Amino acid sequence: MILVVNGVDGLESVVNNGWGYPGICSLSSPNRAGDNKTWGYLLDGISLM
């Protein structure tokens, strides 16, 4: 599984880009330097196997 995170200036919330490729998730996230809350939201529920 690959997670692609695109930081986007001016974006208000996380958006699923829905590329449609098996095993690849692509998200756009607000580009907020030093904001750990955004990373917490993105990574909630993800674990390494």
SEFIZA-3560 file (N, C-alpha, C; in Angstrom, 3 decimals):
REM SEFIZA-3560
<numar><xx>0.844</xx><yy>-1.176</yy><zz>0.000</zz><atom>N</atom></numar>
<numar><xx>0.000</xx><yy>0.000</yy><zz>0.000</zz><atom>CA</atom></numar>
<numar><xx>0.888</xx><yy>1.238</yy><zz>0.000</zz><atom>C</atom></numar>
<numar><xx>0.566</xx><yy>2.201</yy><zz>-0.814</zz><atom>N</atom></numar>
<numar><xx>1.306</xx><yy>3.462</yy><zz>-0.900</zz><atom>CA</atom></numar>
<numar><xx>0.334</xx><yy>4.598</yy><zz>-0.578</zz><atom>C</atom></numar>
<numar><xx>0.765</xx><yy>5.508</yy><zz>0.302</zz><atom>N</atom></numar>
<numar><xx>-0.021</xx><yy>6.687</yy><zz>0.628</zz><atom>CA</atom></numar>
<numar><xx>0.696</xx><yy>7.910</yy><zz>0.072</zz><atom>C</atom></numar>
<numar><xx>0.034</xx><yy>8.638</yy><zz>-0.825</zz><atom>N</atom></numar>
<numar><xx>0.570</xx><yy>9.865</yy><zz>-1.400</zz><atom>CA</atom></numar>
<numar><xx>-0.187</xx><yy>11.028</yy><zz>-0.767</zz><atom>C</atom></numar>
<numar><xx>0.549</xx><yy>11.947</yy><zz>-0.122</zz><atom>N</atom></numar>
<numar><xx>-0.070</xx><yy>13.113</yy><zz>0.514</zz><atom>CA</atom></numar>
<numar><xx>0.435</xx><yy>14.367</yy><zz>-0.187</zz><atom>C</atom></numar>
<numar><xx>-0.485</xx><yy>15.125</yy><zz>-0.749</zz><atom>N</atom></numar>
<numar><xx>-0.160</xx><yy>16.369</yy><zz>-1.439</zz><atom>CA</atom></numar>
<numar><xx>-0.569</xx><yy>17.543</yy><zz>-0.557</zz><atom>C</atom></numar>
<numar><xx>0.395</xx><yy>18.374</yy><zz>-0.155</zz><atom>N</atom></numar>
<numar><xx>0.079</xx><yy>19.581</yy><zz>0.595</zz><atom>CA</atom></numar>
<numar><xx>-0.375</xx><yy>20.668</yy><zz>-0.364</zz><atom>C</atom></numar>
<numar><xx>-1.555</xx><yy>21.235</yy><zz>-0.102</zz><atom>N</atom></numar>
<numar><xx>-2.134</xx><yy>22.222</yy><zz>-1.010</zz><atom>CA</atom></numar>
<numar><xx>-2.432</xx><yy>23.512</yy><zz>-0.239</zz><atom>C</atom></numar>
<numar><xx>-1.876</xx><yy>24.620</yy><zz>-0.695</zz><atom>N</atom></numar>
<numar><xx>-2.155</xx><yy>25.918</yy><zz>-0.090</zz><atom>CA</atom></numar>
<numar><xx>-3.620</xx><yy>26.293</yy><zz>-0.298</zz><atom>C</atom></numar>
<numar><xx>-4.244</xx><yy>26.818</yy><zz>0.762</zz><atom>N</atom></numar>
<numar><xx>-5.620</xx><yy>27.304</yy><zz>0.661</zz><atom>CA</atom></numar>
<numar><xx>-6.691</xx><yy>26.239</yy><zz>0.823</zz><atom>C</atom></numar>
<numar><xx>-6.323</xx><yy>24.967</yy><zz>0.902</zz><atom>N</atom></numar>
<numar><xx>-7.304</xx><yy>23.892</yy><zz>1.080</zz><atom>CA</atom></numar>
<numar><xx>-7.788</xx><yy>23.900</yy><zz>2.527</zz><atom>C</atom></numar>
<numar><xx>-9.076</xx><yy>23.707</yy><zz>2.759</zz><atom>N</atom></numar>
<numar><xx>-9.644</xx><yy>23.775</yy><zz>4.110</zz><atom>CA</atom></numar>
<numar><xx>-9.708</xx><yy>22.426</yy><zz>4.819</zz><atom>C</atom></numar>
<numar><xx>-9.806</xx><yy>21.328</yy><zz>4.086</zz><atom>N</atom></numar>
<numar><xx>-9.906</xx><yy>20.009</yy><zz>4.713</zz><atom>CA</atom></numar>
<numar><xx>-9.259</xx><yy>18.957</yy><zz>3.813</zz><atom>C</atom></numar>
<numar><xx>-9.112</xx><yy>17.751</yy><zz>4.356</zz><atom>N</atom></numar>
<numar><xx>-8.509</xx><yy>16.641</yy><zz>3.618</zz><atom>CA</atom></numar>
<numar><xx>-9.460</xx><yy>16.168</yy><zz>2.520</zz><atom>C</atom></numar>
<numar><xx>-8.904</xx><yy>15.904</yy><zz>1.331</zz><atom>N</atom></numar>
<numar><xx>-9.697</xx><yy>15.461</yy><zz>0.187</zz><atom>CA</atom></numar>
<numar><xx>-9.087</xx><yy>14.175</yy><zz>-0.370</zz><atom>C</atom></numar>
<numar><xx>-9.926</xx><yy>13.164</yy><zz>-0.599</zz><atom>N</atom></numar>
<numar><xx>-9.489</xx><yy>11.926</yy><zz>-1.237</zz><atom>CA</atom></numar>
<numar><xx>-9.442</xx><yy>12.179</yy><zz>-2.740</zz><atom>C</atom></numar>
<numar><xx>-8.264</xx><yy>12.026</yy><zz>-3.333</zz><atom>N</atom></numar>
<numar><xx>-8.116</xx><yy>12.283</yy><zz>-4.765</zz><atom>CA</atom></numar>
<numar><xx>-8.679</xx><yy>11.157</yy><zz>-5.629</zz><atom>C</atom></numar>
<numar><xx>-8.828</xx><yy>9.963</yy><zz>-5.066</zz><atom>N</atom></numar>
<numar><xx>-9.464</xx><yy>8.864</yy><zz>-5.785</zz><atom>CA</atom></numar>
<numar><xx>-8.844</xx><yy>8.536</yy><zz>-7.127</zz><atom>C</atom></numar>
<numar><xx>-7.545</xx><yy>8.295</yy><zz>-7.158</zz><atom>N</atom></numar>
<numar><xx>-6.864</xx><yy>7.990</yy><zz>-8.409</zz><atom>CA</atom></numar>
<numar><xx>-7.359</xx><yy>6.694</yy><zz>-9.039</zz><atom>C</atom></numar>
<numar><xx>-7.824</xx><yy>5.754</yy><zz>-8.228</zz><atom>N</atom></numar>
<numar><xx>-8.357</xx><yy>4.509</yy><zz>-8.770</zz><atom>CA</atom></numar>
<numar><xx>-7.342</xx><yy>3.427</yy><zz>-9.065</zz><atom>C</atom></numar>
<numar><xx>-6.110</xx><yy>3.585</yy><zz>-8.580</zz><atom>N</atom></numar>
<numar><xx>-5.095</xx><yy>2.550</yy><zz>-8.770</zz><atom>CA</atom></numar>
<numar><xx>-5.083</xx><yy>1.628</yy><zz>-7.571</zz><atom>C</atom></numar>
<numar><xx>-5.084</xx><yy>0.315</yy><zz>-7.775</zz><atom>N</atom></numar>
<numar><xx>-5.053</xx><yy>-0.617</yy><zz>-6.654</zz><atom>CA</atom></numar>
<numar><xx>-3.798</xx><yy>-0.428</yy><zz>-5.804</zz><atom>C</atom></numar>
<numar><xx>-3.969</xx><yy>-0.362</yy><zz>-4.497</zz><atom>N</atom></numar>
<numar><xx>-2.843</xx><yy>-0.269</yy><zz>-3.578</zz><atom>CA</atom></numar>
<numar><xx>-2.261</xx><yy>1.123</yy><zz>-3.420</zz><atom>C</atom></numar>
<numar><xx>-2.869</xx><yy>2.131</yy><zz>-4.067</zz><atom>N</atom></numar>
<numar><xx>-2.362</xx><yy>3.499</yy><zz>-3.943</zz><atom>CA</atom></numar>
<numar><xx>-3.499</xx><yy>4.407</yy><zz>-3.474</zz><atom>C</atom></numar>
<numar><xx>-3.266</xx><yy>5.097</yy><zz>-2.362</zz><atom>N</atom></numar>
<numar><xx>-4.220</xx><yy>6.084</yy><zz>-1.848</zz><atom>CA</atom></numar>
<numar><xx>-3.593</xx><yy>7.457</yy><zz>-2.032</zz><atom>C</atom></numar>
<numar><xx>-4.341</xx><yy>8.392</yy><zz>-2.568</zz><atom>N</atom></numar>
<numar><xx>-3.834</xx><yy>9.740</yy><zz>-2.768</zz><atom>CA</atom></numar>
<numar><xx>-4.768</xx><yy>10.737</yy><zz>-2.097</zz><atom>C</atom></numar>
<numar><xx>-4.187</xx><yy>11.570</yy><zz>-1.239</zz><atom>N</atom></numar>
<numar><xx>-4.948</xx><yy>12.579</yy><zz>-0.510</zz><atom>CA</atom></numar>
<numar><xx>-4.333</xx><yy>13.955</yy><zz>-0.731</zz><atom>C</atom></numar>
<numar><xx>-5.184</xx><yy>14.963</yy><zz>-0.725</zz><atom>N</atom></numar>
<numar><xx>-4.718</xx><yy>16.346</yy><zz>-0.667</zz><atom>CA</atom></numar>
<numar><xx>-5.048</xx><yy>16.850</yy><zz>0.729</zz><atom>C</atom></numar>
<numar><xx>-4.105</xx><yy>17.572</yy><zz>1.310</zz><atom>N</atom></numar>
<numar><xx>-4.267</xx><yy>18.041</yy><zz>2.672</zz><atom>CA</atom></numar>
<numar><xx>-3.900</xx><yy>19.515</yy><zz>2.739</zz><atom>C</atom></numar>
<numar><xx>-4.522</xx><yy>20.258</yy><zz>3.676</zz><atom>N</atom></numar>
<numar><xx>-4.137</xx><yy>21.658</yy><zz>3.833</zz><atom>CA</atom></numar>
<numar><xx>-2.639</xx><yy>21.768</yy><zz>4.119</zz><atom>C</atom></numar>
<numar><xx>-1.983</xx><yy>22.688</yy><zz>3.462</zz><atom>N</atom></numar>
<numar><xx>-0.548</xx><yy>22.886</yy><zz>3.635</zz><atom>CA</atom></numar>
<numar><xx>-0.325</xx><yy>23.849</yy><zz>4.801</zz><atom>C</atom></numar>
<numar><xx>-0.243</xx><yy>23.280</yy><zz>6.011</zz><atom>N</atom></numar>
<numar><xx>-0.086</xx><yy>24.076</yy><zz>7.226</zz><atom>CA</atom></numar>
<numar><xx>1.206</xx><yy>23.670</yy><zz>7.917</zz><atom>C</atom></numar>
<numar><xx>2.233</xx><yy>24.446</yy><zz>7.730</zz><atom>N</atom></numar>
<numar><xx>3.549</xx><yy>24.138</yy><zz>8.320</zz><atom>CA</atom></numar>
<numar><xx>3.444</xx><yy>24.016</yy><zz>9.839</zz><atom>C</atom></numar>
<numar><xx>3.964</xx><yy>22.922</yy><zz>10.373</zz><atom>N</atom></numar>
<numar><xx>4.009</xx><yy>22.713</yy><zz>11.817</zz><atom>CA</atom></numar>
<numar><xx>2.692</xx><yy>22.316</yy><zz>12.450</zz><atom>C</atom></numar>
<numar><xx>1.679</xx><yy>21.976</yy><zz>11.662</zz><atom>N</atom></numar>
<numar><xx>0.375</xx><yy>21.609</yy><zz>12.206</zz><atom>CA</atom></numar>
<numar><xx>0.281</xx><yy>20.092</yy><zz>12.356</zz><atom>C</atom></numar>
<numar><xx>0.558</xx><yy>19.598</yy><zz>13.553</zz><atom>N</atom></numar>
<numar><xx>0.518</xx><yy>18.154</yy><zz>13.797</zz><atom>CA</atom></numar>
<numar><xx>-0.899</xx><yy>17.604</yy><zz>13.824</zz><atom>C</atom></numar>
<numar><xx>-1.902</xx><yy>18.453</yy><zz>14.008</zz><atom>N</atom></numar>
<numar><xx>-3.291</xx><yy>18.000</yy><zz>14.003</zz><atom>CA</atom></numar>
<numar><xx>-3.657</xx><yy>17.411</yy><zz>12.638</zz><atom>C</atom></numar>
<numar><xx>-3.196</xx><yy>18.049</yy><zz>11.566</zz><atom>N</atom></numar>
<numar><xx>-3.473</xx><yy>17.540</yy><zz>10.219</zz><atom>CA</atom></numar>
<numar><xx>-2.857</xx><yy>16.165</yy><zz>10.034</zz><atom>C</atom></numar>
<numar><xx>-1.592</xx><yy>15.989</yy><zz>10.453</zz><atom>N</atom></numar>
<numar><xx>-0.944</xx><yy>14.682</yy><zz>10.327</zz><atom>CA</atom></numar>
<numar><xx>-1.636</xx><yy>13.639</yy><zz>11.188</zz><atom>C</atom></numar>
<numar><xx>-2.084</xx><yy>14.009</yy><zz>12.377</zz><atom>N</atom></numar>
<numar><xx>-2.821</xx><yy>13.079</yy><zz>13.234</zz><atom>CA</atom></numar>
<numar><xx>-4.077</xx><yy>12.576</yy><zz>12.554</zz><atom>C</atom></numar>
<numar><xx>-4.795</xx><yy>13.472</yy><zz>11.882</zz><atom>N</atom></numar>
<numar><xx>-6.005</xx><yy>13.093</yy><zz>11.155</zz><atom>CA</atom></numar>
<numar><xx>-5.673</xx><yy>12.152</yy><zz>10.006</zz><atom>C</atom></numar>
<numar><xx>-4.634</xx><yy>12.493</yy><zz>9.247</zz><atom>N</atom></numar>
<numar><xx>-4.261</xx><yy>11.678</yy><zz>8.088</zz><atom>CA</atom></numar>
<numar><xx>-3.806</xx><yy>10.278</yy><zz>8.474</zz><atom>C</atom></numar>
<numar><xx>-3.052</xx><yy>10.181</yy><zz>9.557</zz><atom>N</atom></numar>
<numar><xx>-2.433</xx><yy>8.919</yy><zz>9.929</zz><atom>CA</atom></numar>
<numar><xx>-3.258</xx><yy>8.092</yy><zz>10.917</zz><atom>C</atom></numar>
<numar><xx>-4.399</xx><yy>8.600</yy><zz>11.354</zz><atom>N</atom></numar>
<numar><xx>-5.252</xx><yy>7.868</yy><zz>12.283</zz><atom>CA</atom></numar>
<numar><xx>-5.693</xx><yy>6.546</yy><zz>11.650</zz><atom>C</atom></numar>
<numar><xx>-5.403</xx><yy>5.458</yy><zz>12.316</zz><atom>N</atom></numar>
<numar><xx>-5.816</xx><yy>4.154</yy><zz>11.824</zz><atom>CA</atom></numar>
<numar><xx>-4.837</xx><yy>3.464</yy><zz>10.910</zz><atom>C</atom></numar>
<numar><xx>-3.734</xx><yy>4.116</yy><zz>10.560</zz><atom>N</atom></numar>
<numar><xx>-2.725</xx><yy>3.484</yy><zz>9.721</zz><atom>CA</atom></numar>
<numar><xx>-1.710</xx><yy>2.801</yy><zz>10.603</zz><atom>C</atom></numar>
<numar><xx>-1.372</xx><yy>1.576</yy><zz>10.273</zz><atom>N</atom></numar>
<numar><xx>-0.340</xx><yy>0.859</yy><zz>11.031</zz><atom>CA</atom></numar>
<numar><xx>0.616</xx><yy>0.174</yy><zz>10.068</zz><atom>C</atom></numar>
<numar><xx>1.833</xx><yy>-0.030</yy><zz>10.522</zz><atom>N</atom></numar>
<numar><xx>2.831</xx><yy>-0.726</yy><zz>9.730</zz><atom>CA</atom></numar>
<numar><xx>2.719</xx><yy>-2.216</yy><zz>9.961</zz><atom>C</atom></numar>
<numar><xx>2.861</xx><yy>-2.975</yy><zz>8.908</zz><atom>N</atom></numar>
<numar><xx>2.751</xx><yy>-4.435</yy><zz>9.030</zz><atom>CA</atom></numar>
<numar><xx>4.090</xx><yy>-5.066</yy><zz>8.805</zz><atom>C</atom></numar>
//
